[in-house]
Amino acid sequence: MTASLKAKTYQNIGYNAVTKAVTFIFQAAANIILARHLTPDDYGVIGFAMIFINFLSQFNDFGINSAVVQEKELTDSSLYTGFSMKVLLGFLALMLSLIVAPLANYFFDNLAVVNVVRLISLSFIINTMSFLPTTLMTRELNYKLLGFAQMGAALMTSSVSIALVLNGFTYWSIVIANVCASVMSVVILNLLHPVRPRFHLDRAKALHYLQFGGNLLLSGLVTFALINTDNLVIGSLEGAKTLGFYALAFTWGSVISGISWSVISTLLFPTFARIQEDRARIKRGYLMTLEMVALLGIMANLSLFIASREFLVYLGDGSDKWLPALQAFRILCVYGMIRTILEPVAGVIISLGHTGLLLKANCLATLLQVVLLYPVLRRFGIEGVAALVTVSYAAQYLVYFPALKKEIGLKFGDVFSSLRTAIFAGIVVYLLSNFFALSGMHRYGAGDLWIKLLVSAGFFFLVHGQLSRWRILREIRSLLGGLKPAQQVP
């Protein structure tokens, strides 16, 4: 990347990091309180309802956002064509959700899912009003303003859900909070970057967007199957309570990969799209990103793994309510490490326009999961499902690596060089935790939990820093030292 674009990217990573840190604090506080006041059945209702919502959201997006961001030259005709298509798709998704919601009764043993799906689906049409400001700010790489909207939505979600659950609204506290957050996000985005909505449809451009988004839609549907088939099968065969255990384990096991995606990986697509002709710079940027996310992903997920028992007891307010999820949670912490490392690939692939590769990779992972899910659940329970999900997700790299080798000249040695320090540091810290009996210390106070988390993360950071000679910190320091206040992206 050019120096100015690289500087802008690091600035945006900083903005995203602050945004995600603030939103994580809000969300973590809410999730802890929710876990203490809701039952596994409540979590099961929300988890099953989100299967339907996530399915319909694929049609609501259709890759239109990515198609508009990827445009080399964006005209008003192109922008408003994208907006018009988003509004139409939003209405279609809303209508579909009202129609298909009753189907939940055939899969799940709780009739409340139907009304939950219907209420959350209001967000489909609400979120269309954020398309214009979000698209323009993303193209401008203006993640500072985008961060304000994310923090506002997180504050709304957390405060509303906490207030409602404390007043006995059970799972409805999550549902209502999500709808309120969509409204808050739309309001903030349009205040920060006002754009007058206008309906316009260029047929040629609309056809191009549909063609571009077709593979993204299919990839999204396959990804939906990959992420939600486990919930569907567990909920249908084992009921709300077992699904609640699995949903909580998956939520916390994948939380770090979600943070990594929001802070770093979401920047790769618009950044690499600007330099899509220079494959060498894309390769350097990808490898640097890979090293950074490996550091964060392995450090955070390993710390959660080591403190997993204390963490679940803490969520249960000192009780063993969530301990049946322990082994699944530990396996999904490993899943979180792998997912964090794989997330940056999508930004590279989409920026190069090869959306079909996403579809191939997701198909491979989904095929493995769908074929093996039922026998694995019956034989090994939710722990086996967690392991299957982990292996299936990792299998995607069998498709990605040959493509990256061809497109940007990536070699296995390049990948190993970016990952080896974090992997080795993780092994050292895990062995140390067992040697000093950190992972066997079964005291459940909040202080003991935080000691475990901080000591584990601190050991990892020190070992990683010594092995890498603090290369990432030196890179960031040198970059920040060279930034100029008036610096602009060319």
Buried (B, 14 or more C-beta within 10 A) or exposed (E): BEEBBBBBBBBBBBBBBBBBEBBBEBBEBBBBBBBBBBBBBBBBBBBBBBBBBBBBBBBBBBBBBBBBBBBEEBEEEBBBBBBBBBBBBBBBBBBBBEEBBEEBEEBBEBEBBBBBBBBBBBBBBBBBBBBBBBBBBBBBBBBBBBBBBBBBBBBBBBBBBBEBBEEEBBBBBBBBBBBBBBBBBBBBBBEBBEBEEEEBEBEEBBEBBBEBBBBBBBBBBBBBBBBBBBBBBBBBBBBBBBBBBBBBBBBBBBBBBBBBBBBBBBBBBBBBBBBBEBBEBBBBBBBBBBBBBBBBBBBBBBBBBBBBBBBBBBBBEEEEBBBBBBBBBBBBBBBBBBBBBBBBBBBBBBBBEBBBBBBBBBBBBBBBBBEBBEEBBEEBBBBBBBBBBBBBBBBBBEBBBEBBBEBBEBEEEBBEEBBBBBBEBBEBBBEBBEEEEBBEBEEBEEEBBEBBBEBBBEBBBEBBBEBBEEBBEEBBEEBEEEEEEEEEBE
